[in-house]
């Protein structure tokens, strides 16, 4: 991600109201996506995915990673605002 894209994303989270930042801290992948993601991971480890399923797994992995990054940024903002304790 380019520096400007990162700055825009971080600024957007920092400009959110407290309730939205806290909601982002608890954000998770949708249940259906999580189930498909887990199943594809298992089948991938077993070497049972076709090309379309490999692409689907890659897409879900990107969704998962973006979610983790957004959640981490929201946690950082929540700590800065005093809503969450500092993790050691």
N, C-alpha and C positions, 0 to 999 in steps of 0.2 A: 504494500500500500504506500502510495506517495505521501510525503510529509504533509502536503496540503490536505489530502483526504483524511489523514489521521487527525490533523488539527481540527477540521470541520466536525468529525465524528466526536472527538473529545469535547469540543465546545458545545455541541448539541446536547450531550448528556449533562454537562455542567449547567446548562441553562434550563434544564427541566425542573418543574416544581418537586418538592420533597416527596410527595406521595408517588409520583411516577418514578423517581430515582429508586425509592424503596421497592416498588413493584419490579423494577428491572433487576434488583438484587436477588429476587426469588424466582426469576424467569427460568423456565424450562422448555425443552423441546415439546411440541404437541404430542399427545399420547400416541396417536396413530403413527406419526413420524418416528417416534422413539421405538415403537414395536417393530416397524419395518427396518429401521436402522440396526437394531439388535439382531434381528433375524439374518439380515444380510451380512453382518459381521461374523456371526457363527458360521454361516455357509461359506464365507470367504476363507475363514481359517481352515475349513475342510476342503477347499479348492473346488467348490461346487457352483460357482457363479458364471453365468454367461456374460457376454460383452455388455448387454443392456443393463444387467444387474450391477456390474462393476461401475458403470457410469452413474447409476442411481446411488450406489454406495458412496462414490466420490462426491456427488452433489449433497447428500445428507451429511457427509463429513464436513463439508464447507459450511453448511447451515449450523452444525454443532460447534465448529470452531468460532464462527462469527458470534454465536450466542455466548460462548465462554468469554470472548474478548469484551463484548458489551456488558456482560454481567460483572466482569472484573473491573471495568471502568466505572460502572454504577456503584460497586462496593467502595472503590476509591473515593468517589464523590460523597457517598454516605458517611464514610469515616471522617472525611474533611468537614462535613457538616455536623458531626457529633452524634449521628444516629446509629452508628455501628462502632463496636470497639476495634481498636487496632489489633491486628493479628500478628502474633510473634512467630 
